[in-house]
């Protein structure tokens, strides 16, 4: 009986270890390719576009539960998860000449979204390099349920 229990725990350990040994190289390759091929704007450039009143749409491609983190304060913002992009964007934004700035939390999904938009015929799709985190780290305001806030980095 003791051997059976020990064998069971060894099998469980091996199974758990195998689950974490997933090869993400293809995902990483796709993200690197999208990041290299798609155009981007920096947080500073996006802020200047907002301050200048430029005509563009901000496209939040984060998952629904991530939106509680806050967002970039703008009136022309659409929310559409990255997984629904190909299915819904043509209904939401019909004009393929519209300037679209996609963003996610860290940047990769924004880059993938931008590349997909370009592949779908949207001529002016770019992404926010570094995503919402880079926006916050740069010191720009984030609109949340608490109003507009600014990231405060504590130094130790």
N, C-alpha and C positions, 0 to 999 in steps of 0.2 A: 504494500500500500504506500509506503514511504517513497519507493521508486516512482510510482505512478504520479504522486503529487509533485515530486521534484521534476519529473519529465514534463508535467503540465506547465509548471512555472518556467522552465527553460524554453518550451515551445512558445509560450506567451511573450517572453522576452525577445525571442528571435523574431516573432511576428511584428511586435512593436518596433523593433529596430529596422525591419524591412520597410515599414510604412514611412519612416523618416529618411530612408535612403532614396527617395524619389529624385529622378534626374530632371532638374528644371532648366537644363541647357537650351532646349528648344524655346521655352517661354522667354528666357533671357535673350536669346538670339532675335526673336521677333520684336521684343521691346527695344533692343539696341538698333535694329534696322529701322523701326518706326521713328525712334529718336533722331537717327542720322538723316532720314529722308524728309521728315516733316519740319516745317518752319516753326519757330517758337518766338514767344515774347518773354521778356524778363518781368518780374514783378514791377520794377521801376517803369518799364515801357507800358505795361498795362495800366498802371496808375496814371501815367501821363495821358493815355488814351481816354481814361475816364474823366480826368480833370479837363481835358480839351473838348469833351462832349462829342468825341468821334462816334460815328455810326457803326456799331457792331453789336453782336450778341455774345454773351458769356454763356457757355454750355457746361453745366456741372454734370460730369459723368460718374460721380461717386455712387456707391450703393446708398439706398434710402437711409439706413441706420447711421451712416457716416455724416449725413447732412446736419445732424444735431451738433456737430463740431463748430458750426457756423459757416458763413459763406462770404463771398466777395460782395460788398454792397453796390448793387447796380439795379436799375429798373429793367434793363433788357437782359434778363437771365432766364434760361430754360434749364430744367432738370430732367435728365434722362440717363438711366444707368447705362454703362458701357455695353452691357449685354442686350439692351433694347435698341441701340443706336440704329442699326441697319433696318429695323422694322418700323421705326417711328419718325426718324428725322425728316424724311421727305414730306410728311404730313405737317410737321411743325415748322419747317423752314423750306418753303417752295423755291425761293429765289436762290439759285446756285452761285450768284455773285455776292451774296451776303458775306460780310466778314464775320467769322466765327472764331472765338477763342475758347477752346475746351480746357477744362482743368479737372484734376482729381486731387487726392490727398497729397501724393508725392511726385507725380509727374508721369509715370509710365502709362496709365490708362488714358491720360490726356493726350499723350503722344500717339498711342494706338488709335484713339478716336480721331485725331487730326488726320492721320494717314488714311484712315478709312473714309473720312469725308472727302479728301482729295480724290481717292479712288472712285468715289461715287459721283464725282463731277463738281463738287463744291470747290471753287477756284481760290477762295481766300480763307482757308481753314488753317489755323495755327493753334499751338497749345501753350499753356503757361508753364514755363520751365520750372521744375521743382514743386509745382502744384500749390495747394493752399498752404502747406507748411512753409514754403519759400516766401509766399506772400506775407504770412504772419511774422516770420523771422526778419523780413525786411522792414517791419514796423508799420505795415499798413493795417487799417482797421478791418475788423471782421464783424459782420452782422450776425447776431445770434438772438436767441430768445431773450437774452438779457440786454438787448440793445446793441450798440456798437462798442466793441472792445478792442484793445490792443494787447498783443502778447508782451508779457513782462518776464524777461529772462533773469532769474536770480543768479548772482555770481557768488561762488563760495570761495 
